[in-house]
């Protein structure tokens, strides 16, 4: 059954990873898994970290520059289908490359993910203002 916006947001924020869906000017979709935090304003922040990547010219960043509309999905799968749920957040993304907000988002990410502690993290941060929460859970009424 459908989840209310508040319950959907709670489940989303408690999740360890999301899938970010972007599309550039061509409309071609692109989906990648990401670590994330929710900031004090309720926006979703995704850091571009130091893990090895084939390029620094990431498609997700190019897509957001061309088309800032994004969707993010978290879900829980279980062989016990009574436990299934998913939540999607749709919104508008911007890319932070410096400034106090940029540093604050990296500080939040370090607190949530111990793997980031001790790293110098200066990459861009994708910050999304969520305009719509949608969700579903098998046993919810």
N, C-alpha and C positions, 0 to 999 in steps of 0.2 A: 504494500500500500504506500501511498504518497507520504513523504515526511514533510512536516512543517519547516519553514525557513530556519527557525532557531535550532531545531533538532538537527537539521541538515548541516548547518554551520558548525555545530558542536562536533559532530562526527567527522566532518572534513578536517577541522583544525587539529583534532586528536590523532589523525593519521600520520604515519611516518613518511609517506611519499605520495606524490600526485603525478598525474599524466597531464602535461601541458600540450594543448592543441592550438596551433597557429596556422594561418594561411596568408601567403603574400598576395601581391596584386594579381597574380595569375589565378588565385583561388585554390591552388594545389594544397591539400592539408598536410600537416607535418605534426607528429606526436612524439614527445620524448618524456621519460620519467624524470622527476626533479625532487630535490629536497626543498623544503619551504617552511616559512613561519607566517603567522598572522601578526601584523603590527598593532599598535595601540588604536589605530584608526579603523581596524578591521580589514585593512588591505592585505593581500597575499603577496609575500616577497619571496622571490626565487633567486638565489645567488648563482652566478656563473663561477664555479670554483676552479681549483687547480688540478682536478683530475685530468689525466691525459686525454686530449681530444685531437682529432686529425687536423683541425684548423682553429684559429681564433675568430674567424669570420663565420660565426655560427648561423645556421639557417633560421633558428628561432628568433634571433635578434634582427636579422634582415627582414623576416616576415613581420615582426612587430613594428619595425620602422615603416614598412609599406602599408600595414593594416593592423592597427592596435587592438582589434577585437579578438579575444581569446576565450577558450573554454578550458577548464581544469576539472579533472575527474579523480576521485578516490573511490575505492570500493573494498568490500570484504567478501571473499569467496570462502565457502566451506562445503565439504561433502554433505554436511547437514544443511540442506537448503532452507531450513527455518532460520538460519543465521545470515543469509545473503542480504546485502545492502549495497547501495551506491549513492554518491552525492556528486552533483556537477555544479560548478560555480562559473557563471558567464560574466565577462566584464571587459573593461578597457585597460590595456597595459601601457606602461611607460618604462623607459630604461633609465636607471640612475647610474651615473658613472663616477660621481664624487659628491662631496658635501656631507653635512651632519646626518641626513637621513640615510645615505649610503652606508656610512660607518655604523649607524645604529642597527640597520638591518643585518649587517655582517655580525655584529655583537649578538643579536638575537639568534642567528643561525648557529653561532659557536655554542650558545647555551643549550640549544635543542639537540645538536649533533656533536657528541664528544670527538668524532673524527676530525672536526675542524679546529679543535683547540691546539694552539701552538703553531698554527699555519698563518702565514701572511696572506690575507684574502683581500684583494683589491679589484677583483673583476666586477663587471657590471651586475646590477641587481634589477631584475624585472619586477615591477611593482604593479599589481592589478587591483583596481577598484572594482569590487564585485557589485554587479547590478542585479543579478538574479541567482538565487539558490534553488536547486531542484534536487529531490532525492526520493529514494524508494527503499523500503525494507520489506522483506517477505512477510513477517508476522505483525507488522504495525497496522493499526486500525485508525 
